[in-house]
Amino acid sequence: MLGVGIGTLQYRAIPGTAAMDWSSMALALVGFAVLTGVCSGVGIGAGTVAATRMAPGGAQPGAVRLAAMGGLGGIAGCALPAFVGIAGFGSLQAPYVGTGNLVFCVLLVCTAFVALWAPVLRGEFGRLGRATHFGIAAMSSSVAVASLGILGVSVASALELVPSAEQILALAHRVGVQSLAASACVAIGAAAGATAGFACWLYLSTARALERRAR
């Protein structure tokens, strides 16, 4: 709700959005936020829990395991919301929401997820203060989104797999928005889950290191 709410406020500042029917759009956005939060939370949460329980002797799971299991959970939980978002909102005759706005909202959602969920993976909130707790969550999410995002874009650019906005629009016209959404939703779910899983690992590692220093 936080990510969709702030993203919507930024979107409404784009020229041309004032002419949209916001009475029905508001309900659609609330429904989309609830669908995304529940599905992605359950999916990624289940994946990260599985990674934690697979770790031997109750040890903290490694970054690769948390990211991989988070990615699998993301596919299971985020694919449906991603399909609804692309096929539903992508078919509207409305201005593009903006890449910067999307990235900011993803970072905001990732921070909220890590702040609320990562301590549960430890079974305790530890001795960290609330401000420190949210600061670590924000730092972990920022690093995860930036590092994996840059890595993904770099690899895709090297392989010439990064399409332009015009190419995406042409592809949507050629194969249909629903077909494009079905192809992209799995990749989006995997990327979202892996990012959240990696951010959880960063949080757990940083929190543990800070608590050891405090002792």
N, C-alpha and C positions, 0 to 999 in steps of 0.2 A: 504494500500500500504506500509506503514511504517513497520507494523508487518511482512507482507509477505516478504518484501525486506530484512530486517535484518535476518529473519529466513532462507531465501534462502542463504544468505552469510555464515551463520553458517553451513548450511547443505552442502554446496559445499566443506567444509573443511573435511567432513567425507570421509574416504577411499572408493573408488569405485564409487563415484558420478561423477568423471571426465569423465567417459566413457559414461555418459548419453547424449542424444541429446538435448543440451541446447538451440538450435535455436527454437525448437518447445516447449520445456518446459518453456521457458521464456514467451511466449505468453499465455500458459495455466495458468501460475502463475498470470500474470497480470489480465487475465479474472476472475480467481478465487478470486483475491483480490477485484476486482470491484463488483463481485456478492455478496461476503460476506459483504463488507462494506455497499452496498446499502440495501440489504435484512435485515441484522441485525440492521442497523441504523434505518431503517423505523419501523421494528417490535418492537425493544426495546424502541425506541423513542416514539412510539404510546402508548406502555404500561405504560411508566413512565408519559407521559402527562395525560393519563386517571387516573392514581393514584393521580396526583396533582389536577385535576379538581374534583375528588371525595372527596377531603378533605373539611370539612365544614368551611365556612367562609374564604376561601383563606389561611388557615393555612398550614404549611408544613406537608406533608403526613408522616406517620410513617414508620419505617424501614420495618416492615412486609408487609405493603401495597405496598411500592415501590418495594420490592423484589418479592412479589407475582405477581404484574402486570408486572414487568420486565420479570419474568419467562414466563408468558403467551405470552408476546410480543416476547420473545426469541424463544418460540416454533413456533410461526407464522413466524418469520423472519429468524431464524438461522437453522431451520430443513433442508431446501433445500441446503444451503451451506455445512452443515455438511454431508449430504448424498453424495453430489458431492465430497467432500474432502475424505471421507472414501472409497466410491465405486470407484472413479476415481483414486486418487493417491494411495489408498491402493491396487489396482490391479496391480500396476507397479512392475516390477522386479528390485527393487532398494533398497538401504540401508534404514533402519528405520530412520526417521528424529530425533528421540531422545525426550524423555519425558521432559528433562530440556529445550530444545529448544522450545518445544510446550508451556510449562508453561510460559517461558519468553515472547514469542510472545503474549500469551493471556494477560499477565500483561501489555504489551506495548499497545495493542489494547484497553484494558479497560481504561488505563490512558488517551489515546487520546479521547475516547468516553466521559469520565467524564469531561475532560477539555473543550471539545467543546460543550457539551450538558447540563451539570448540571446548568451552569449559566442561560441558556435559560428557565429552569424550574422555576427559580425565577423571570423571566421577566426582569432581570437586571444583570449586572456584578458586581454591588456593588462598594465599595471603595477599594477593595483589589488591590494591585499592580499585574502586570503580573507574576512576579516571585513567589509571594505568591500564586497566583491563580493556577499555574501549580504545585507548591509544594504540595498544599492541594490535588489536583487531583491525584498526584502520591502516596501520603500517603494513600488516601482513597482507591485507586485501590489495592495497596499492601495489606492493611489490609483486604479488601473484598476477594481478591483471596486467601490469606493465611488462613483466618479464615474459610470461607466456604469450601475451599479445604481440610483443616485439618478435619473439621467436617464431610464432606462427606466421606473422606477416613476412618476416625475412625469408623463411623457408618457401612460403607460397610465392613470393616475388622471384626467388631464385629459380623456381620451377615454372614461372610465368603462369601461375594459377590465380592471380589476383585480378578479377574482372573490374572494369570501370562501371560507374553507375549506368552509363548508356548501354553497356553490354548486358548488365543484369536486367534492365528494362526490356531490351530486345529479346532476351531469353524468356522472360515472363510472357511476353506477347506471343512468342513462338510455341512454347510448350504449355503455357497456362500457369496462372499463379499457384493453383493447388498442386500441380506437378512439381513446380519449383520448390514449394514449401515442403513437400514430402521428401525431396532430395536433400534439402538443407537442414531440416529439423534434427536429424540424427547427429550431424556434425556440430550443430549448435548445442545440443544437449551434452555431447561428449566434452566439448570445450568448456561449457559452463561448469559441469561437474568436476572436471580435472582442475580448473582454476580454483574452485571452492575447496577441493580436497587439498591442494597445495597450500592454499592460504591457511587452512586448519593446521597443517604441519608446521608452517612458519609460526603461527600463534603458539602452538604447544611447545615448540623448541625455544622460542623467545621467553615465554612465561616461565618455563622450567629453569632457564639460565638466570633470569632475574631473581627467582626465588632462591637459587643456590647462592647468589651473591649476597642476598639479604641475610642469609644465615651467618 
